Amino acid sequence: MTTAPAAADTISSFFRDTQTMPEDYDLILTGDLGFVGSNSLYELLFAEGFDIRSRHNDCGLMIFDRETQDVHAGGSGCGCCASTLCSKILNDFDNGIFSNILFIPTGALLSATSAEQKKSIPSVAHLVQIKKK
């Protein structure tokens, strides 16, 4: 399961609505897609005409070390996003490293019974642009 389709739809809709491209942003930050979901995101967006690889990072990939930790596909989207944004990213923003960020937290809409139903699990992604004036 991945929330990449929700993230791809949100990001591509934003680019079309604002008539912008990935190069217009210092950072496009998702969370938590992990390694598998990030690759899916690249494929889905590339099919829409957008290549975000040079601007993208994922909160889960920033927090976890895939070489030394057994994290499989990642961690909690809300936990990874909150901790990464509030610690590293906003600090970098304040220090002038970034001035225009797209922040796209993702999440799966799970319940205690939805996983047992063996149906697709809906997911959500919302986008916040953080920009210096």
N, C-alpha and C positions, 0 to 999 in steps of 0.2 A: 504494500500500500504506500502511496506517495501523494503528497499534496501538490506536486508539481503542476498538474493541469490547472488547478485553481490559481496558482501563482502566475503561470503563463498567460492565462486569460486576463487576469487583472493587469499585468504589466503591459501586454500588447494593447489592451483597451486604453490604458493610460497614454501610451505613446501615440496611438491614433487620435485620441481626444485632444491631446495637448500639442500635437504635431511636433513631437520631439523624438530624438533618437538616443540610444544608449550613450553615445559620446557626449551628450549634453550634461551628464551627471558624473560626479567624482566617484560615487559608489552606489551600486545597486545591491542592497543587502536583504537576503531572505533568511527565513528561519522557521523551523529547522528542516531543510530538505536533505541534508547530509550529502554524501558522495553520490549515491544512487539517484536521489531526487534532483540534485543539481545537474547531473548529466541529462536526465529526462527533460528538465526545464530548458536546457540549451537546445535540445532537439526540437521541442515544441515551439520555441520562439524562433528558431532558425527557419522553420517551416512557414512562419508568419512574416519573415523578412527581417528579423532582428537578431543581431549577434551581441549578446551581453557579456561574453566570456572575459573580455579585458577589463570590465568594470564590476563584475559580480564577485561577491563573497557570501558565504552562508554562515550564519551564527553557530550552527552545530559544528561545522568544519573548523570554525575558529576556536571553539571551546575544547573539543575532544581531539585527542591524538590517535588516529586510526592505527598507527604502528604499535603503540604501547597499551592501548585500551581496547577492550572487547566491546565496541559500541555498535556493531552491526550497521544499521542504516541511520542511526542518529539518536537524538534524545527528544525531549519535550519542546515543541515549537515555542510555546509561550515562555517557558523557562529560559531557553537559549536566547530568544529575542530580547527579553527584558534584561537579563544579566549582561549581554553583550552591548546592547545599546546604551544602557545606563552606566556602564563602566568604561569601556574602551572607546566606543564610537562617539559619544557626546563629548568626551574628553578631547579626542582628536579634532572634533568639530570646533570646540572652543579654542584649541591651539592652532587653528588655521590649516590643518591638514586637509580637511574637507570643507566645502562651502555649499554643496548641493548634493543631497543624498535622497535616494528613494529607499524607503524602509518598508519591506513587505513581509509581515509576520504571517505564518500559515498555521492551519490547524485542521485536524480531522474531527468530524462531528460524531463522536463515538458514544455509545451507551452500553450498558451492561449486556444487552441482548443483541445489539447490532452485529457484533463480530461473529456470533453464533449463527446468524441467519445466512451467512455465506453469500451476501449480496455486496454490491459496491458500497463503499463508505463515503458519504459526501464530505467534501472538504471546503475550506474557506481561506481566502487570502484578502487582506485589505492593504491598501497602500497609503503611506504618509510621505509627503515630500518635506524634507527638512532643508531649508535654504536660508542663507544669510542675505540680508537686505543689501 
